[in-house]
Amino acid sequence: MPKRILQGVVTSDQNAQTVTVSVERRFKHPLLQKTVRKSKKYRAHDEKNQFKVGDTVRIQECPPKSKTKRWEVIAS
C-alpha cells in the first residue's frame, strides 16, 4: 500500500525533532453543495529541526516514531 503524502503549514516547532503541521482539505458539502474547509493537525518528525512556524511542508506516513508521531517531513 502506498504511503500517503499531505501538504500543510507548520504551526509549532517547540519540541525537539518534532513539528506540528496543520493540513487543510476542501470538499463540497453533499447536501448544501457549499465548499467546506476542514483542517487537522499532525505531529511530524523533523530530524534536523530545520522547519520553522509558517513554512509549507510535505509530510509522509511512516512507522511510529513515538506515542503521537506517525508522520515525517519529506520536503518543504
N, C-alpha and C positions, 0 to 999 in steps of 0.2 A: 504494500500500500504506500503511495507516495506521501511525503511529508507536506503538511500544509505550510504555506508561506503567507504571512499577513504583513500589511504596511500600516504604520502608525506613528504617533508623535510621543517622544519621551516626556513623561510628566514628572518623574522623580529619579534622581541618581544618588540619593543619600547613602544607600547601603553599598558595601564593598562588593564589587563584581556583579552588581545587580542593577537593572534599570526597570522602571515601571513604564509600560508602553500602553497608551490609550489608542485602541483601534476602533474606527467608526465605520459602520456599514449603513448603506442606504437601500431601502426597498419600498415598493408600493404596498400600501395597506390593501389587503384583499377585498374589503368591502367598500371603503371610502375612496380608494384609488388615489390617495394622497401620499406623497413621498415622505417616508418616516426615517429619521436619523436615530440610530441606536449606537451607543459606544460601550466598550467593555475594556477593562484593564487586564493586562497580562504582565507577569513578572518574568523578565528575560535575563539570561546570563550574559554578562559583558566582561569578557576575560581581562581586558586591559584598561578598563574604566575610561574608555575614550569618548563615550557619548554623554552629552550634557542635555539639560532640560531644553526643550524646543526643537531638538534635532528630529528629522524624519528618518525612520529606520525601517528595515525589513527584518522580521523575526521568523524563525523556522522551528517546527516541533523537534523535540529531542527527548531522549530518555531522561527521567527525573534527575535533576542536579541537587535538589533539596526538597523540603516539605512543600514549598509553593512554586518552585521553578520547574517548568516543563517546556520552556522555550529558550532559544539562544539567538542573539543578534548576528545576522549574517552580512549586512551591508547598511550603508547609510543612503 
